[in-house]
Amino acid sequence: MLALQFPGQGAQSAGFLHRLPTHPVVHATLDEASQALGIDVLALDTEEALRSTVAVQIGLVVAGVATVRVLADAQLTPHISAGLSVGAYAAAVSCGALQFDDALRMVRKRAELMETAYPSGYGLAAISGLTEHQLEALAAEQVKQGMASVYVGNVNAPRQIVMAGSDAALEALIARALAAGARKATRLAVSVPSHCELLADAAEQLIDYARNVPFHTPQSIYVGNRGGRPLHTAEAIRGDLATNMRYTVRWFDALSVMLEMGADVLVEAPPGQVLTDIVREQWPETMAIAASSLTPERWASTVRRRLEASGR
């Protein structure tokens, strides 16, 4: 069973849209995105442009939908779609719950709200080797000492956690985590405190915006962010997308559900391969493929071969 994974902010790298396959459906996707937004989307993945949360989030959705369409052109359609953070918008398009142009406009609104709320001084840190409970305890210690709160933003694996907060509070937490036995703790290329209560007001504004966005019953399985569970209605997916900036992303739960439902070939849309590495580390017997690690001409043939080998 084929499942598609769509990465979130932090996976981007300069030129990632230009590295998509030279394929008619990719060109059509880029043109459609440019027309929907009134900009040249290929201008969004320069090093300078990617300093903007708006550019990053739009670019990731474009890359995700282009991947869906390249595979669909080869008669490879996913049974399950899931995306981390902004990647959930590409997943919603993949399963038919949201039209591409509506997804792009909603993502632009989302990113603008996030960037306006926290234009600087905030972000995310990825910490490996400690549990969610251990990091919550370290964060509580900092608060007792008069520092600003930090929050659990993503639970990517039992010991791979992303924390959100101010730059100063995150740097202090990184030092505490390393002293407590974390094997790695680094800042991510994200300039907003995603997936925590700091974005509660922004989420409320996006909820208002989303009321006028058409959503549809999904035609295949969509796995949500907040609960890490399949969502089967248009309204449930609307709520997941509108509020996911405010709540912890339970990505490990989402992956577990996907595998329990029968996914045995997981393909990660460009750019990067963080989600693929999580699957390989946690479930080494599962076939996980990062499209960005393949030459574009091999995407479809590699996925088809892996599906055939799985017997599905």
Backbone as CSV, one residue per row, in Angstrom:
resi,resn,N_x,N_y,N_z,CA_x,CA_y,CA_z,C_x,C_y,C_z
1,MET,0.850,-1.197,0.000,0.000,0.000,0.000,0.885,1.245,0.000
2,LEU,0.611,2.148,-0.909,1.419,3.359,-1.052,0.904,4.472,-0.140
3,ALA,1.830,5.087,0.587,1.526,6.264,1.404,2.487,7.371,1.034
4,LEU,1.981,8.597,0.987,2.818,9.755,0.716,2.995,10.580,1.979
5,GLN,4.248,11.007,2.200,4.594,11.878,3.315,5.039,13.238,2.756
6,PHE,4.572,14.307,3.389,4.907,15.646,2.918,5.602,16.396,4.053
7,PRO,6.839,16.859,3.823,7.608,17.483,4.901,7.126,18.874,5.246
8,GLY,7.554,19.342,6.409,7.206,20.668,6.858,8.369,21.637,6.768
9,GLN,8.138,22.826,7.293,9.148,23.882,7.236,10.406,23.440,7.961
10,GLY,11.538,23.757,7.393,12.826,23.284,7.886,13.475,22.334,6.908
11,ALA,12.655,21.717,6.037,13.186,20.787,5.025,13.700,21.521,3.797
12,GLN,13.344,22.788,3.651,13.636,23.531,2.420,15.133,23.739,2.211
13,SER,15.510,23.892,0.957,16.870,24.260,0.577,16.792,25.066,-0.709
14,ALA,17.720,25.972,-0.885,17.685,26.866,-2.042,17.671,26.062,-3.332
15,GLY,16.734,26.406,-4.221,16.640,25.752,-5.519,15.790,24.504,-5.555
16,PHE,15.061,24.191,-4.473,14.364,22.901,-4.447,13.242,22.822,-5.480
17,LEU,12.607,23.927,-5.787,11.579,23.874,-6.826,12.196,23.671,-8.209
18,HIS,13.373,24.221,-8.407,14.050,24.042,-9.693,14.545,22.616,-9.887
19,ARG,14.657,21.864,-8.810,15.130,20.475,-8.908,13.998,19.472,-9.099
20,LEU,12.771,19.942,-9.199,11.660,19.039,-9.489,11.828,18.454,-10.894
21,PRO,11.180,17.337,-11.187,11.336,16.710,-12.502,10.954,17.638,-13.653
22,THR,11.666,17.490,-14.759,11.286,18.181,-15.989,10.167,17.380,-16.631
23,HIS,8.954,17.730,-16.281,7.784,16.914,-16.625,6.618,17.857,-16.903
24,PRO,5.785,17.561,-17.880,4.661,18.458,-18.187,3.769,18.763,-16.995
25,VAL,3.511,17.773,-16.129,2.614,18.050,-15.003,3.286,18.956,-13.970
26,VAL,4.607,18.909,-13.883,5.313,19.824,-12.991,5.227,21.247,-13.524
27,HIS,5.464,21.403,-14.804,5.352,22.734,-15.408,3.936,23.280,-15.224
28,ALA,2.941,22.420,-15.406,1.555,22.856,-15.236,1.274,23.243,-13.788
29,THR,1.850,22.506,-12.861,1.660,22.803,-11.439,2.289,24.141,-11.071
30,LEU,3.482,24.397,-11.553,4.147,25.667,-11.294,3.355,26.825,-11.897
31,ASP,2.860,26.630,-13.112,2.060,27.682,-13.754,0.769,27.940,-12.988
32,GLU,0.120,26.865,-12.546,-1.129,27.006,-11.807,-0.906,27.747,-10.496
33,ALA,0.173,27.415,-9.811,0.480,28.083,-8.548,0.779,29.561,-8.766
34,SER,1.559,29.851,-9.795,1.894,31.248,-10.086,0.648,32.060,-10.402
35,GLN,-0.265,31.464,-11.151,-1.498,32.157,-11.515,-2.398,32.366,-10.291
36,ALA,-2.487,31.352,-9.439,-3.351,31.448,-8.260,-2.876,32.532,-7.300
37,LEU,-1.563,32.708,-7.200,-1.005,33.641,-6.224,-0.582,34.971,-6.829
38,GLY,-0.546,35.043,-8.154,-0.132,36.272,-8.800,1.347,36.571,-8.671
39,ILE,2.151,35.520,-8.556,3.602,35.662,-8.442,4.263,34.559,-9.252
40,ASP,5.564,34.680,-9.460,6.338,33.599,-10.063,6.850,32.717,-8.935
41,VAL,6.249,31.551,-8.746,6.622,30.727,-7.591,8.060,30.224,-7.676
42,LEU,8.617,30.149,-8.867,10.013,29.722,-8.977,10.976,30.728,-8.349
43,ALA,10.502,31.925,-8.121,11.347,32.924,-7.464,11.368,32.756,-5.943
44,LEU,10.594,31.801,-5.433,10.462,31.649,-3.984,11.527,30.766,-3.356
45,ASP,12.317,30.044,-4.166,13.243,29.098,-3.537,14.706,29.508,-3.684
46,THR,14.955,30.809,-3.759,16.326,31.292,-3.646,16.702,31.369,-2.169
47,GLU,17.985,31.425,-1.898,18.432,31.511,-0.508,17.841,32.731,0.186
48,GLU,17.813,33.847,-0.519,17.271,35.072,0.064,15.770,34.964,0.294
49,ALA,15.036,34.450,-0.691,13.582,34.350,-0.567,13.181,33.425,0.570
50,LEU,13.961,32.376,0.794,13.596,31.381,1.799,13.813,31.857,3.231
51,ARG,14.240,33.090,3.387,14.241,33.666,4.736,12.820,34.004,5.176
52,SER,11.904,34.000,4.217,10.499,34.315,4.490,9.706,33.043,4.759
53,THR,8.973,33.037,5.860,8.083,31.914,6.166,7.058,31.720,5.062
54,VAL,6.594,32.810,4.490,5.587,32.736,3.424,6.149,31.981,2.226
55,ALA,7.343,32.346,1.789,7.959,31.687,0.635,8.191,30.202,0.899
56,VAL,8.682,29.877,2.070,8.970,28.476,2.401,7.699,27.642,2.366
57,GLN,6.656,28.114,3.027,5.454,27.298,3.146,4.759,27.124,1.805
58,ILE,4.707,28.179,1.001,4.120,28.042,-0.333,4.940,27.060,-1.160
59,GLY,6.253,27.211,-1.142,7.111,26.337,-1.929,6.965,24.877,-1.567
60,LEU,6.825,24.578,-0.291,6.681,23.185,0.137,5.380,22.575,-0.375
61,VAL,4.317,23.357,-0.368,3.042,22.842,-0.882,3.127,22.609,-2.384
62,VAL,3.764,23.521,-3.105,3.929,23.346,-4.545,4.727,22.087,-4.842
63,ALA,5.828,21.878,-4.135,6.643,20.679,-4.360,5.863,19.413,-4.045
64,GLY,5.060,19.450,-2.971,4.281,18.272,-2.606,3.242,17.916,-3.643
65,VAL,2.507,18.911,-4.124,1.466,18.644,-5.117,2.085,18.222,-6.446
66,ALA,3.216,18.810,-6.819,3.902,18.378,-8.033,4.289,16.903,-7.945
67,THR,4.724,16.472,-6.785,5.079,15.061,-6.587,3.867,14.158,-6.766
68,VAL,2.750,14.545,-6.156,1.512,13.771,-6.303,1.167,13.610,-7.781
69,ARG,1.289,14.680,-8.530,0.876,14.664,-9.936,1.838,13.880,-10.814
70,VAL,3.124,13.935,-10.518,4.083,13.124,-11.277,3.778,11.645,-11.094
71,LEU,3.525,11.241,-9.857,3.217,9.834,-9.600,1.866,9.445,-10.192
72,ALA,0.888,10.330,-10.084,-0.435,10.036,-10.647,-0.364,9.868,-12.155
73,ASP,0.501,10.636,-12.807,0.665,10.515,-14.257,1.172,9.123,-14.640
74,ALA,1.846,8.464,-13.698,2.328,7.100,-13.916,1.390,6.071,-13.290
75,GLN,0.135,6.476,-13.001,-0.878,5.614,-12.393,-0.460,5.104,-11.006
76,LEU,0.218,5.956,-10.273,0.618,5.633,-8.903,-0.078,6.613,-7.969
77,THR,-1.175,6.170,-7.384,-1.945,7.040,-6.499,-1.896,6.490,-5.076
78,PRO,-1.744,7.369,-4.093,-1.595,6.895,-2.712,-2.914,6.456,-2.097
79,HIS,-2.828,5.462,-1.244,-3.971,5.085,-0.410,-4.065,5.999,0.808
80,ILE,-2.902,6.497,1.258,-2.830,7.313,2.469,-1.945,8.521,2.196
81,SER,-2.349,9.682,2.710,-1.535,10.894,2.608,-1.462,11.554,3.983
82,ALA,-0.255,11.994,4.337,-0.069,12.704,5.602,1.077,13.687,5.434
83,GLY,0.950,14.841,6.071,2.004,15.841,5.988,2.276,16.453,7.335
84,LEU,3.536,16.743,7.585,3.941,17.349,8.841,3.777,18.862,8.747
85,SER,2.985,19.421,9.646,2.777,20.866,9.694,2.214,21.379,8.371
86,VAL,2.912,22.294,7.695,2.388,22.820,6.427,2.296,21.728,5.371
87,GLY,3.038,20.651,5.527,2.922,19.526,4.606,1.533,18.923,4.587
88,ALA,0.754,19.155,5.650,-0.608,18.630,5.704,-1.484,19.226,4.604
89,TYR,-1.148,20.417,4.129,-1.929,21.024,3.047,-1.748,20.259,1.743
90,ALA,-0.526,19.844,1.457,-0.305,19.012,0.273,-0.999,17.662,0.435
91,ALA,-1.019,17.144,1.655,-1.716,15.880,1.909,-3.213,16.028,1.662
92,ALA,-3.771,17.171,2.043,-5.204,17.404,1.825,-5.523,17.495,0.336
93,VAL,-4.623,18.094,-0.444,-4.804,18.114,-1.891,-4.681,16.699,-2.447
94,SER,-3.711,15.947,-1.941,-3.466,14.594,-2.419,-4.681,13.693,-2.263
95,CYS,-5.391,13.844,-1.149,-6.537,12.972,-0.899,-7.838,13.534,-1.467
96,GLY,-7.787,14.700,-2.092,-8.978,15.273,-2.715,-9.839,16.118,-1.807
97,ALA,-9.350,16.429,-0.600,-10.162,17.213,0.328,-10.091,18.701,0.070
98,LEU,-9.083,19.144,-0.700,-8.854,20.564,-0.896,-8.288,20.780,-2.297
99,GLN,-8.794,21.785,-2.992,-8.259,22.128,-4.296,-6.912,22.832,-4.140
100,PHE,-6.038,22.635,-5.125,-4.685,23.161,-5.054,-4.673,24.680,-4.877
101,ASP,-5.456,25.395,-5.664,-5.432,26.854,-5.566,-5.934,27.331,-4.214
102,ASP,-6.944,26.671,-3.668,-7.429,27.032,-2.339,-6.373,26.739,-1.272
103,ALA,-5.670,25.627,-1.425,-4.603,25.281,-0.480,-3.513,26.341,-0.497
104,LEU,-3.132,26.783,-1.683,-2.077,27.795,-1.788,-2.483,29.097,-1.109
105,ARG,-3.707,29.533,-1.342,-4.138,30.799,-0.743,-4.265,30.675,0.777
106,MET,-4.728,29.519,1.246,-4.845,29.332,2.688,-3.466,29.246,3.339
107,VAL,-2.526,28.600,2.679,-1.163,28.519,3.202,-0.517,29.900,3.241
108,ARG,-0.738,30.687,2.196,-0.186,32.052,2.219,-0.742,32.822,3.414
109,LYS,-2.044,32.714,3.643,-2.650,33.388,4.788,-2.050,32.878,6.093
110,ARG,-1.917,31.570,6.209,-1.334,30.943,7.407,0.063,31.488,7.676
111,ALA,0.895,31.464,6.645,2.277,31.903,6.810,2.358,33.389,7.152
112,GLU,1.510,34.188,6.520,1.500,35.621,6.825,1.114,35.868,8.278
113,LEU,0.124,35.136,8.776,-0.285,35.281,10.170,0.841,34.893,11.118
114,MET,1.531,33.810,10.808,2.629,33.346,11.656,3.779,34.342,11.644
115,GLU,4.109,34.834,10.468,5.233,35.756,10.332,4.925,37.104,10.977
116,THR,3.687,37.553,10.860,3.294,38.820,11.472,3.318,38.725,12.993
117,ALA,2.880,37.585,13.508,2.844,37.402,14.958,4.248,37.371,15.553
118,TYR,5.181,36.754,14.847,6.549,36.603,15.357,7.550,36.844,14.230
119,PRO,7.793,38.119,13.896,8.701,38.414,12.783,10.153,38.062,13.061
120,SER,10.547,37.979,14.328,11.924,37.631,14.665,11.993,37.218,16.127
121,GLY,13.123,36.594,16.481,13.377,36.276,17.883,12.790,34.981,18.387
122,TYR,12.201,34.182,17.480,11.570,32.925,17.875,11.917,31.837,16.863
123,GLY,11.612,30.586,17.226,11.869,29.502,16.287,11.692,28.140,16.918
124,LEU,12.412,27.168,16.365,12.298,25.769,16.779,13.679,25.175,17.011
125,ALA,13.730,24.148,17.843,14.960,23.381,18.067,14.608,21.899,18.074
126,ALA,15.388,21.092,17.371,15.196,19.643,17.332,16.148,18.991,18.322
127,ILE,15.599,18.144,19.174,16.403,17.515,20.224,16.214,16.000,20.138
128,SER,17.318,15.285,20.023,17.299,13.821,19.905,17.919,13.197,21.147
129,GLY,17.297,12.112,21.613,17.860,11.356,22.714,17.138,11.497,24.033
130,LEU,16.200,12.441,24.126,15.390,12.606,25.328,13.921,12.440,24.972
131,THR,13.108,12.047,25.941,11.684,11.850,25.707,10.922,13.163,25.860
132,GLU,9.690,13.138,25.420,8.812,14.300,25.582,8.699,14.679,27.057
133,HIS,8.528,13.698,27.919,8.389,13.952,29.350,9.653,14.601,29.911
134,GLN,10.815,14.101,29.518,12.067,14.678,30.018,12.209,16.139,29.588
135,LEU,11.856,16.429,28.339,11.982,17.801,27.859,10.966,18.725,28.511
136,GLU,9.778,18.230,28.760,8.793,19.036,29.474,9.302,19.379,30.875
137,ALA,9.987,18.431,31.519,10.532,18.682,32.851,11.648,19.727,32.799
138,LEU,12.505,19.642,31.793,13.562,20.636,31.642,12.977,22.016,31.357
139,ALA,11.940,22.058,30.534,11.289,23.329,30.231,10.658,23.923,31.484
140,ALA,10.062,23.077,32.322,9.446,23.557,33.560,10.501,24.129,34.510
141,GLU,11.675,23.522,34.527,12.762,24.037,35.365,13.134,25.452,34.938
142,GLN,13.187,25.677,33.624,13.533,27.011,33.134,12.510,28.053,33.562
143,VAL,11.240,27.687,33.482,10.179,28.623,33.873,10.305,28.975,35.351
144,LYS,10.611,27.983,36.168,10.777,28.241,37.611,11.909,29.228,37.870
145,GLN,12.881,29.243,36.958,14.017,30.146,37.113,13.775,31.496,36.440
146,GLY,12.544,31.720,35.996,12.179,33.023,35.463,12.340,33.186,33.971
147,MET,12.637,32.111,33.249,12.777,32.207,31.798,11.435,32.005,31.115
148,ALA,11.366,32.422,29.858,10.144,32.247,29.074,9.887,30.771,28.819
149,SER,8.624,30.444,28.599,8.247,29.061,28.357,8.745,28.573,26.998
150,VAL,9.049,27.300,26.932,9.244,26.613,25.656,8.239,25.474,25.615
151,TYR,7.892,25.043,24.410,6.774,24.124,24.236,7.170,22.954,23.343
152,VAL,6.511,21.820,23.548,6.698,20.675,22.651,5.938,20.962,21.369
153,GLY,6.668,21.106,20.261,6.048,21.425,18.985,5.739,20.199,18.146
154,ASN,6.706,19.312,18.017,6.519,18.084,17.228,7.051,16.905,18.024
155,VAL,6.305,15.804,18.002,6.835,14.533,18.493,7.036,13.657,17.266
156,ASN,8.250,13.707,16.724,8.537,12.985,15.485,8.834,11.520,15.736
157,ALA,9.356,11.219,16.901,9.656,9.857,17.345,9.757,9.930,18.858
158,PRO,9.745,8.781,19.552,9.757,8.833,21.016,10.899,9.644,21.608
159,ARG,12.037,9.666,20.925,13.178,10.451,21.407,13.686,11.420,20.338
160,GLN,12.777,11.925,19.550,13.106,12.960,18.570,12.009,14.009,18.638
161,ILE,12.281,15.072,19.376,11.273,16.061,19.736,11.702,17.434,19.226
162,VAL,10.743,18.197,18.738,10.994,19.582,18.331,10.332,20.501,19.347
163,MET,11.120,21.450,19.848,10.627,22.409,20.832,10.480,23.787,20.194
164,ALA,9.510,24.565,20.685,9.204,25.883,20.140,9.312,26.937,21.228
165,GLY,9.769,28.136,20.826,9.838,29.221,21.789,10.721,30.342,21.311
166,SER,11.112,31.212,22.245,11.990,32.329,21.914,13.414,31.834,21.720
167,ASP,14.210,32.628,21.003,15.597,32.238,20.755,16.347,31.998,22.061
168,ALA,16.225,32.921,23.011,16.963,32.799,24.264,16.541,31.561,25.046
169,ALA,15.237,31.324,25.112,14.741,30.170,25.855,15.154,28.861,25.190
170,LEU,15.156,28.833,23.856,15.570,27.617,23.148,17.054,27.340,23.336
171,GLU,17.879,28.389,23.273,19.315,28.188,23.472,19.586,27.650,24.872
172,ALA,18.871,28.170,25.854,19.041,27.671,27.219,18.593,26.211,27.324
173,LEU,17.488,25.879,26.669,17.002,24.504,26.719,17.963,23.557,26.007
174,ILE,18.528,23.987,24.898,19.514,23.148,24.202,20.665,22.799,25.149
175,ALA,21.176,23.782,25.877,22.271,23.528,26.817,21.839,22.549,27.906
176,ARG,20.638,22.730,28.438,20.130,21.818,29.466,19.962,20.406,28.915
177,ALA,19.429,20.309,27.700,19.183,18.993,27.114,20.482,18.237,26.885
178,LEU,21.485,18.918,26.373,22.773,18.253,26.143,23.391,17.810,27.466
179,ALA,23.267,18.643,28.489,23.791,18.274,29.803,23.027,17.093,30.400
180,ALA,21.759,16.945,30.015,20.921,15.860,30.531,21.060,14.574,29.720
181,GLY,21.878,14.589,28.663,22.127,13.361,27.910,21.591,13.323,26.501
182,ALA,21.048,14.426,26.010,20.610,14.448,24.609,21.817,14.203,23.708
183,ARG,21.610,13.402,22.659,22.741,13.128,21.767,22.916,14.216,20.713
184,LYS,21.866,15.007,20.496,21.945,16.078,19.510,20.860,17.097,19.812
185,ALA,21.195,18.375,19.653,20.220,19.445,19.865,20.618,20.614,18.987
186,THR,19.784,20.930,18.013,20.132,21.965,17.044,18.923,22.834,16.722
187,ARG,19.180,24.074,16.346,18.131,24.957,15.864,17.759,24.581,14.439
188,LEU,16.488,24.762,14.099,15.995,24.488,12.760,15.858,25.789,11.970
189,ALA,15.808,25.644,10.645,15.661,26.812,9.771,14.199,27.238,9.716
190,VAL,13.682,27.606,10.880,12.295,28.048,11.035,12.325,29.263,11.956
191,SER,11.687,30.346,11.549,11.795,31.597,12.298,10.541,31.943,13.077
192,VAL,9.654,30.984,13.253,8.435,31.199,14.038,8.270,30.045,15.023
193,PRO,7.583,30.276,16.162,7.401,29.227,17.168,6.187,28.346,16.842
194,SER,6.352,27.479,15.875,5.221,26.684,15.375,4.718,25.676,16.403
195,HIS,3.406,25.399,16.316,2.762,24.303,17.034,2.794,24.453,18.551
196,CYS,2.418,25.654,18.989,2.294,25.875,20.421,1.329,27.021,20.683
197,GLU,1.054,27.268,21.956,0.061,28.262,22.351,0.450,29.688,21.957
198,LEU,1.710,29.920,21.644,2.112,31.256,21.201,1.389,31.674,19.922
199,LEU,0.902,30.704,19.176,0.202,30.996,17.921,-1.315,30.834,18.054
200,ALA,-1.816,30.884,19.261,-3.260,30.716,19.476,-4.074,31.796,18.757
201,ASP,-3.657,33.056,18.864,-4.399,34.137,18.215,-4.349,34.004,16.694
202,ALA,-3.183,33.660,16.165,-3.054,33.475,14.721,-3.945,32.338,14.248
203,ALA,-4.027,31.274,15.030,-4.873,30.141,14.658,-6.344,30.541,14.621
204,GLU,-6.763,31.353,15.568,-8.156,31.811,15.566,-8.471,32.607,14.300
205,GLN,-7.510,33.408,13.856,-7.727,34.172,12.627,-7.783,33.253,11.405
206,LEU,-6.984,32.195,11.417,-7.012,31.257,10.293,-8.300,30.440,10.296
207,ILE,-8.818,30.137,11.471,-10.110,29.451,11.556,-11.186,30.294,10.875
208,ASP,-11.174,31.600,11.147,-12.140,32.496,10.505,-11.970,32.482,8.986
209,TYR,-10.745,32.536,8.532,-10.476,32.517,7.089,-10.956,31.210,6.469
210,ALA,-10.700,30.104,7.150,-11.003,28.784,6.592,-12.491,28.516,6.440
211,ARG,-13.325,29.270,7.132,-14.773,29.068,7.014,-15.258,29.275,5.578
212,ASN,-14.532,30.079,4.824,-14.939,30.378,3.451,-14.158,29.587,2.406
213,VAL,-13.364,28.627,2.859,-12.590,27.788,1.934,-13.362,26.489,1.696
214,PRO,-13.617,26.116,0.447,-14.347,24.868,0.183,-13.493,23.638,0.510
215,PHE,-14.011,22.780,1.351,-13.392,21.489,1.633,-14.332,20.386,1.162
216,HIS,-13.769,19.213,0.901,-14.527,18.112,0.321,-14.240,16.818,1.075
217,THR,-15.156,15.882,0.986,-14.922,14.562,1.577,-13.707,13.926,0.918
218,PRO,-12.738,13.460,1.699,-11.531,12.885,1.091,-11.850,11.621,0.299
219,GLN,-11.130,11.446,-0.805,-11.319,10.280,-1.665,-10.359,9.155,-1.304
220,SER,-9.380,9.454,-0.485,-8.475,8.448,0.067,-8.172,8.872,1.499
221,ILE,-7.331,8.147,2.182,-7.148,8.369,3.619,-6.237,9.564,3.889
222,TYR,-6.701,10.440,4.750,-5.914,11.581,5.238,-5.659,11.363,6.723
223,VAL,-4.389,11.454,7.126,-4.041,11.312,8.542,-3.657,12.677,9.083
224,GLY,-4.319,13.086,10.171,-4.161,14.435,10.689,-2.951,14.631,11.566
225,ASN,-2.672,15.898,11.874,-1.517,16.303,12.669,-1.766,16.255,14.170
226,ARG,-2.838,16.896,14.590,-3.053,17.094,16.024,-3.270,15.784,16.766
227,GLY,-4.055,14.897,16.189,-4.329,13.632,16.868,-3.573,12.457,16.306
228,GLY,-2.949,12.633,15.124,-2.252,11.516,14.507,-3.195,10.391,14.138
229,ARG,-4.402,10.757,13.684,-5.416,9.758,13.363,-6.053,10.075,12.002
230,PRO,-6.648,9.063,11.347,-7.345,9.339,10.088,-8.537,10.265,10.323
231,LEU,-8.741,11.189,9.400,-9.885,12.091,9.437,-10.703,11.846,8.178
232,HIS,-12.008,11.670,8.334,-12.827,11.164,7.244,-13.812,12.176,6.664
233,THR,-13.881,13.375,7.232,-14.855,14.346,6.751,-14.160,15.653,6.353
234,ALA,-14.859,16.403,5.513,-14.332,17.699,5.095,-14.126,18.618,6.292
235,GLU,-15.070,18.636,7.219,-14.975,19.549,8.357,-13.833,19.171,9.288
236,ALA,-13.587,17.884,9.451,-12.480,17.453,10.310,-11.142,17.884,9.725
237,ILE,-10.995,17.777,8.409,-9.750,18.169,7.754,-9.607,19.687,7.774
238,ARG,-10.703,20.402,7.579,-10.670,21.860,7.699,-10.114,22.257,9.081
239,GLY,-10.656,21.639,10.117,-10.213,21.961,11.467,-8.759,21.614,11.713
240,ASP,-8.313,20.488,11.175,-6.924,20.077,11.348,-5.970,21.091,10.715
241,LEU,-6.289,21.518,9.504,-5.410,22.459,8.814,-5.453,23.845,9.447
242,ALA,-6.629,24.282,9.854,-6.763,25.638,10.390,-6.100,25.794,11.748
243,THR,-6.008,24.714,12.514,-5.510,24.828,13.886,-4.144,24.201,14.106
244,ASN,-3.558,23.547,13.100,-2.346,22.778,13.415,-1.162,23.652,13.795
245,MET,-1.179,24.946,13.465,-0.077,25.813,13.903,-0.057,25.984,15.422
246,ARG,-1.196,25.716,16.070,-1.327,25.970,17.511,-1.019,24.742,18.367
247,TYR,-1.153,23.556,17.786,-1.068,22.335,18.576,0.136,21.479,18.199
248,THR,0.565,20.671,19.154,1.676,19.751,18.926,1.355,18.808,17.770
249,VAL,2.332,18.622,16.883,2.196,17.658,15.793,2.594,16.280,16.316
250,ARG,1.652,15.343,16.291,1.908,13.981,16.771,2.312,13.104,15.580
251,TRP,3.473,13.412,15.015,3.880,12.746,13.783,4.162,11.259,13.983
252,PHE,4.752,10.899,15.110,5.027,9.476,15.351,3.727,8.697,15.438
253,ASP,2.718,9.268,16.049,1.411,8.611,16.094,0.836,8.462,14.691
254,ALA,0.982,9.508,13.880,0.477,9.440,12.513,1.173,8.327,11.723
255,LEU,2.483,8.239,11.844,3.217,7.177,11.158,2.778,5.802,11.636
256,SER,2.603,5.653,12.928,2.180,4.363,13.482,0.844,3.932,12.905
257,VAL,-0.081,4.885,12.798,-1.398,4.588,12.244,-1.291,4.196,10.772
258,MET,-0.468,4.914,10.018,-0.305,4.604,8.604,0.183,3.171,8.408
259,LEU,1.131,2.769,9.218,1.662,1.414,9.100,0.638,0.380,9.569
260,GLU,-0.106,0.696,10.635,-1.150,-0.212,11.103,-2.237,-0.401,10.053
261,MET,-2.468,0.611,9.231,-3.492,0.531,8.186,-2.999,-0.193,6.938
262,GLY,-1.719,-0.545,6.924,-1.214,-1.354,5.822,-0.214,-0.697,4.910
263,ALA,0.174,0.556,5.194,1.180,1.207,4.349,2.498,0.453,4.444
264,ASP,3.022,0.047,3.313,4.316,-0.643,3.338,5.341,-0.031,2.392
265,VAL,4.924,0.973,1.612,5.858,1.780,0.837,5.510,3.238,1.108
266,LEU,6.421,3.955,1.753,6.200,5.346,2.097,7.140,6.219,1.285
267,VAL,6.577,7.155,0.545,7.357,8.042,-0.308,7.264,9.457,0.255
268,GLU,8.424,10.077,0.455,8.473,11.446,0.959,8.680,12.410,-0.191
269,ALA,7.804,13.400,-0.295,7.941,14.437,-1.319,9.143,15.315,-1.011
270,PRO,9.726,15.938,-2.041,10.850,16.844,-1.808,10.401,18.079,-1.043
271,PRO,11.360,18.753,-0.426,12.789,18.464,-0.394,13.180,17.707,0.880
272,GLY,14.380,17.161,0.917,14.875,16.531,2.132,14.397,15.114,2.324
273,GLN,14.851,14.521,3.442,14.453,13.149,3.741,14.350,12.883,5.237
274,VAL,14.018,13.915,6.006,13.885,13.753,7.451,12.803,12.739,7.798
275,LEU,11.654,12.797,7.122,10.563,11.872,7.427,10.929,10.442,7.035
276,THR,11.649,10.308,5.939,12.119,8.989,5.506,13.070,8.408,6.534
277,ASP,13.978,9.227,7.057,14.939,8.747,8.051,14.235,8.293,9.324
278,ILE,13.161,8.973,9.700,12.413,8.557,10.894,11.845,7.155,10.691
279,VAL,11.235,6.919,9.525,10.677,5.588,9.250,11.783,4.538,9.269
280,ARG,12.886,4.826,8.615,13.974,3.841,8.541,14.550,3.519,9.914
281,GLU,14.600,4.512,10.788,15.139,4.281,12.116,14.161,3.530,13.008
282,GLN,12.893,3.902,12.934,11.902,3.313,13.836,11.327,2.000,13.320
283,TRP,11.205,1.870,11.996,10.633,0.670,11.382,11.539,0.222,10.226
284,PRO,12.696,-0.323,10.517,13.676,-0.625,9.465,13.190,-1.624,8.429
285,GLU,12.155,-2.396,8.744,11.643,-3.370,7.781,10.699,-2.736,6.761
286,THR,10.318,-1.479,6.977,9.385,-0.792,6.076,10.155,-0.072,4.975
287,MET,9.632,-0.125,3.754,10.267,0.545,2.630,9.922,2.030,2.652
288,ALA,10.920,2.865,2.855,10.738,4.316,2.864,11.656,4.924,1.816
289,ILE,11.099,5.797,0.992,11.828,6.394,-0.129,11.698,7.903,-0.063
290,ALA,12.819,8.606,-0.150,12.798,10.064,-0.281,12.954,10.402,-1.755
291,ALA,11.944,11.007,-2.337,12.008,11.319,-3.763,13.221,12.180,-4.089
292,SER,13.597,13.069,-3.155,14.722,13.967,-3.414,16.057,13.233,-3.498
293,SER,16.099,11.977,-3.042,17.338,11.202,-3.120,17.474,10.471,-4.449
294,LEU,16.431,10.519,-5.278,16.434,9.853,-6.578,16.581,10.885,-7.688
295,THR,17.134,10.458,-8.814,17.065,11.334,-9.982,15.595,11.438,-10.384
296,PRO,15.153,12.621,-10.789,13.722,12.818,-11.065,13.138,11.808,-12.037
297,GLU,13.922,11.361,-12.999,13.417,10.421,-14.000,13.117,9.043,-13.403
298,ARG,13.616,8.788,-12.197,13.454,7.459,-11.582,12.341,7.402,-10.549
299,TRP,11.670,8.517,-10.301,10.649,8.511,-9.264,9.626,7.400,-9.488
300,ALA,8.953,7.438,-10.603,7.849,6.505,-10.845,8.337,5.074,-10.916
301,SER,9.429,4.822,-11.624,9.904,3.446,-11.787,10.344,2.852,-10.452
302,THR,10.974,3.670,-9.619,11.412,3.164,-8.315,10.227,2.846,-7.416
303,VAL,9.257,3.740,-7.370,8.076,3.493,-6.533,7.326,2.266,-7.030
304,ARG,7.149,2.130,-8.318,6.439,0.972,-8.855,7.181,-0.336,-8.516
305,ARG,8.481,-0.307,-8.647,9.266,-1.505,-8.336,9.136,-1.884,-6.864
306,ARG,9.152,-0.889,-5.996,9.030,-1.173,-4.558,7.636,-1.711,-4.219
307,LEU,6.613,-1.165,-4.876,5.256,-1.675,-4.643,5.130,-3.111,-5.120
308,GLU,5.700,-3.402,-6.265,5.665,-4.784,-6.782,6.391,-5.734,-5.845
309,ALA,7.511,-5.272,-5.301,8.272,-6.118,-4.389,7.510,-6.361,-3.085
310,SER,6.666,-5.413,-2.704,5.884,-5.581,-1.475,4.708,-6.508,-1.675
311,GLY,4.402,-6.815,-2.955,3.299,-7.710,-3.245,1.944,-7.052,-3.212
312,ARG,1.922,-5.710,-3.232,0.641,-4.993,-3.158,0.281,-4.404,-4.522
